[in-house]
Each structure stands twice: as C-alpha cells, then as structure tokens.
Amino acid sequence: MDTTRLHDCARERAAELPASTAGFPFGPDHEVHKVCGKVFLLMTELAGEPVATLKADPEDSEFLRGAHPDITPGYHMNKRHWITVRPGGQVDEQLLRDLVTESYLLVVEKVPRAQRPVDPASFGRD
C-alpha cells in the first residue's frame, strides 16, 4: 500500500464501524478513532511517513510482525497488544481493513455487554 492510501483506507473502514467516533484528543497530528470511548485506531506520521496503530491479539501480533516487515510493535503503546502498520510493503487494503475491524472488535469485547454496539462474536460473519 502506498503512503497516500494508508490513512485514507484505515479512516474509511473505521468510519463504517457502528458507534465509531473520530477526534484529535492529542493534537492535530494524532487522529484517534474510538468505540464507546475506548481507542481502537491511532493515526499519525513518523519521520514524514503515515502510520496506523491498532490493537491486536498478542499471538496474532507476533505472527503479523514476523510475516510483514511493515508491521511493527505498537508505537508508544503496549508492544504485546498493539501493532503499527507502515506503508510500502505487503499490507494491502483488505488486510488493513481486516486489522482495523479486528482492533475494533477486541475493544468492543471489553465493553460491558449492555453497551456494546455489536456482538463481537458474530459481527461481520455471514
């Protein structure tokens, strides 16, 4: 994925998810997407390069980092539970969309059941 599409693709997917909100609580250079007040996507630039930081299951995170050189431990986040995606490698738009969705669902799982906008066990599964 090229540098111009990374943020646009992640932003588009986040906007499609139920009860997702976007804002800039850390300043104009850090776009944050939340569900039920909890962060599931952070976007910024590092050394002029766009990056997206997402929540990930620790085992999935380890696998993804091993399989994709453009996926690294989460920038300024817990390195076991967050990943950072950089442009230019093998991560295509569909994988990024899936990673945004998975991050969202991992966060929704921790929200009290009565407040969840979707059932994380069945959302998006036909």
C-alpha atoms as a printed R data frame, in Angstrom:
    type eleno elety resid chain resno       x       y      z
1   ATOM     1    CA   MET     A     1   0.000   0.000  0.000
2   ATOM     2    CA   ASP     A     2   1.354   3.411 -0.856
3   ATOM     3    CA   THR     A     3   1.754   6.286  1.585
4   ATOM     4    CA   THR     A     4  -1.245   8.196  0.281
5   ATOM     5    CA   ARG     A     5  -3.723   5.351  0.890
6   ATOM     6    CA   LEU     A     6  -2.776   4.075  4.351
7   ATOM     7    CA   HIS     A     7  -4.604   6.701  6.411
8   ATOM     8    CA   ASP     A     8  -7.486   7.016  3.956
9   ATOM     9    CA   CYS     A     9  -8.147   3.261  3.940
10  ATOM    10    CA   ALA     A    10  -7.944   2.939  7.743
11  ATOM    11    CA   ARG     A    11 -10.139   6.023  8.234
12  ATOM    12    CA   GLU     A    12 -12.748   4.769  5.754
13  ATOM    13    CA   ARG     A    13 -13.006   1.388  7.472
14  ATOM    14    CA   ALA     A    14 -13.171   2.912 10.954
15  ATOM    15    CA   ALA     A    15 -15.991   5.228  9.841
16  ATOM    16    CA   GLU     A    16 -18.030   2.230  8.632
17  ATOM    17    CA   LEU     A    17 -17.984   0.542 12.056
18  ATOM    18    CA   PRO     A    18 -21.003   1.038 14.361
19  ATOM    19    CA   ALA     A    19 -20.605   3.683 17.102
20  ATOM    20    CA   SER     A    20 -17.113   4.637 15.889
21  ATOM    21    CA   THR     A    21 -16.078   8.220 16.596
22  ATOM    22    CA   ALA     A    22 -13.032  10.177 15.447
23  ATOM    23    CA   GLY     A    23 -11.201  13.064 17.031
24  ATOM    24    CA   PHE     A    24  -7.879  14.694 17.803
25  ATOM    25    CA   PRO     A    25  -7.530  14.494 21.612
26  ATOM    26    CA   PHE     A    26  -3.714  14.514 21.437
27  ATOM    27    CA   GLY     A    27  -3.403  17.414 18.994
28  ATOM    28    CA   PRO     A    28  -3.864  17.959 15.269
29  ATOM    29    CA   ASP     A    29  -1.189  15.438 14.277
30  ATOM    30    CA   HIS     A    30  -2.799  12.439 16.005
31  ATOM    31    CA   GLU     A    31  -6.143  11.205 14.671
32  ATOM    32    CA   VAL     A    32  -7.850   8.832 17.104
33  ATOM    33    CA   HIS     A    33 -10.805   6.518 16.481
34  ATOM    34    CA   LYS     A    34 -12.788   5.174 19.432
35  ATOM    35    CA   VAL     A    35 -15.729   2.938 20.169
36  ATOM    36    CA   CYS     A    36 -17.629   3.502 23.427
37  ATOM    37    CA   GLY     A    37 -14.894   5.927 24.474
38  ATOM    38    CA   LYS     A    38 -12.070   3.399 24.001
39  ATOM    39    CA   VAL     A    39  -9.306   3.755 21.399
40  ATOM    40    CA   PHE     A    40  -9.004   1.189 18.602
41  ATOM    41    CA   LEU     A    41  -7.056   3.165 15.945
42  ATOM    42    CA   LEU     A    42  -4.444   5.906 16.134
43  ATOM    43    CA   MET     A    43  -3.020   7.576 13.037
44  ATOM    44    CA   THR     A    44  -0.063   9.926 12.801
45  ATOM    45    CA   GLU     A    45   3.160  10.424 10.869
46  ATOM    46    CA   LEU     A    46   6.605   9.247 11.924
47  ATOM    47    CA   ALA     A    47   9.522  10.868 10.098
48  ATOM    48    CA   GLY     A    48   7.057  12.107  7.467
49  ATOM    49    CA   GLU     A    49   5.601   8.642  6.886
50  ATOM    50    CA   PRO     A    50   1.943   7.872  7.723
51  ATOM    51    CA   VAL     A    51   1.400   5.066 10.232
52  ATOM    52    CA   ALA     A    52  -1.656   3.401 11.772
53  ATOM    53    CA   THR     A    53  -1.515   1.859 15.239
54  ATOM    54    CA   LEU     A    54  -4.084  -0.828 16.059
55  ATOM    55    CA   LYS     A    55  -4.961  -3.185 18.884
56  ATOM    56    CA   ALA     A    56  -4.116  -6.844 18.157
57  ATOM    57    CA   ASP     A    57  -4.301 -10.169 19.938
58  ATOM    58    CA   PRO     A    58  -0.767 -10.872 21.255
59  ATOM    59    CA   GLU     A    59  -0.397 -14.128 19.290
60  ATOM    60    CA   ASP     A    60  -1.718 -12.515 16.110
61  ATOM    61    CA   SER     A    61   0.551  -9.539 16.699
62  ATOM    62    CA   GLU     A    62   3.616 -11.751 16.892
63  ATOM    63    CA   PHE     A    63   2.630 -13.617 13.717
64  ATOM    64    CA   LEU     A    64   1.880 -10.411 11.799
65  ATOM    65    CA   ARG     A    65   5.205  -8.844 12.771
66  ATOM    66    CA   GLY     A    66   7.026 -11.967 11.601
67  ATOM    67    CA   ALA     A    67   5.129 -12.175  8.320
68  ATOM    68    CA   HIS     A    68   5.173  -8.476  7.363
69  ATOM    69    CA   PRO     A    69   8.222  -6.245  7.751
70  ATOM    70    CA   ASP     A    70   5.938  -3.180  7.588
71  ATOM    71    CA   ILE     A    71   4.092  -4.270 10.763
72  ATOM    72    CA   THR     A    72   5.999  -3.448 13.933
73  ATOM    73    CA   PRO     A    73   5.240  -3.301 17.671
74  ATOM    74    CA   GLY     A    74   2.797  -0.511 18.531
75  ATOM    75    CA   TYR     A    75   4.404   2.921 18.529
76  ATOM    76    CA   HIS     A    76   4.126   4.408 22.051
77  ATOM    77    CA   MET     A    77   1.745   1.595 23.053
78  ATOM    78    CA   ASN     A    78   1.923  -1.769 24.806
79  ATOM    79    CA   LYS     A    79   4.121  -3.770 22.432
80  ATOM    80    CA   ARG     A    80   2.257  -7.062 23.028
81  ATOM    81    CA   HIS     A    81  -1.232  -5.723 22.416
82  ATOM    82    CA   TRP     A    82  -0.694  -3.079 19.723
83  ATOM    83    CA   ILE     A    83   0.859  -3.022 16.250
84  ATOM    84    CA   THR     A    84   1.913  -0.207 13.947
85  ATOM    85    CA   VAL     A    85   1.364  -0.548 10.206
86  ATOM    86    CA   ARG     A    86   3.625   1.329  7.796
87  ATOM    87    CA   PRO     A    87   3.039   1.805  4.047
88  ATOM    88    CA   GLY     A    88   5.113   0.407  1.229
89  ATOM    89    CA   GLY     A    89   5.162  -3.289  1.988
90  ATOM    90    CA   GLN     A    90   2.916  -6.300  1.589
91  ATOM    91    CA   VAL     A    91  -0.011  -4.975  3.618
92  ATOM    92    CA   ASP     A    92  -2.788  -4.375  1.116
93  ATOM    93    CA   GLU     A    93  -6.061  -2.536  1.630
94  ATOM    94    CA   GLN     A    94  -8.029  -5.668  2.521
95  ATOM    95    CA   LEU     A    95  -5.543  -6.696  5.220
96  ATOM    96    CA   LEU     A    96  -5.558  -3.177  6.664
97  ATOM    97    CA   ARG     A    97  -9.374  -3.149  6.687
98  ATOM    98    CA   ASP     A    98  -9.340  -6.522  8.465
99  ATOM    99    CA   LEU     A    99  -6.813  -5.251 11.024
100 ATOM   100    CA   VAL     A   100  -8.953  -2.171 11.746
101 ATOM   101    CA   THR     A   101 -12.024  -4.382 12.173
102 ATOM   102    CA   GLU     A   102 -10.189  -6.801 14.464
103 ATOM   103    CA   SER     A   103  -8.882  -3.932 16.593
104 ATOM   104    CA   TYR     A   104 -12.421  -2.564 16.903
105 ATOM   105    CA   LEU     A   105 -13.791  -5.976 17.935
106 ATOM   106    CA   LEU     A   106 -11.036  -6.509 20.527
107 ATOM   107    CA   VAL     A   107 -12.019  -3.210 22.124
108 ATOM   108    CA   VAL     A   108 -15.764  -3.941 21.927
109 ATOM   109    CA   GLU     A   109 -15.173  -7.260 23.744
110 ATOM   110    CA   LYS     A   110 -14.052  -5.294 26.813
111 ATOM   111    CA   VAL     A   111 -17.114  -3.023 26.849
112 ATOM   112    CA   PRO     A   112 -19.949  -4.121 29.163
113 ATOM   113    CA   ARG     A   113 -22.329  -6.328 27.188
114 ATOM   114    CA   ALA     A   114 -25.294  -3.949 27.504
115 ATOM   115    CA   GLN     A   115 -23.257  -1.092 25.986
116 ATOM   116    CA   ARG     A   116 -21.755  -2.982 23.033
117 ATOM   117    CA   PRO     A   117 -22.810  -1.622 19.628
118 ATOM   118    CA   VAL     A   118 -22.275  -5.089 18.087
119 ATOM   119    CA   ASP     A   119 -21.778  -8.663 19.219
120 ATOM   120    CA   PRO     A   120 -18.020  -9.200 18.719
121 ATOM   121    CA   ALA     A   121 -18.516 -12.944 18.304
122 ATOM   122    CA   SER     A   122 -20.787 -12.577 15.284
123 ATOM   123    CA   PHE     A   123 -20.144  -9.117 13.778
124 ATOM   124    CA   GLY     A   124 -19.211  -9.340 10.107
125 ATOM   125    CA   ARG     A   125 -19.571 -13.094  9.929
126 ATOM   126    CA   ASP     A   126 -22.188 -14.351  7.498
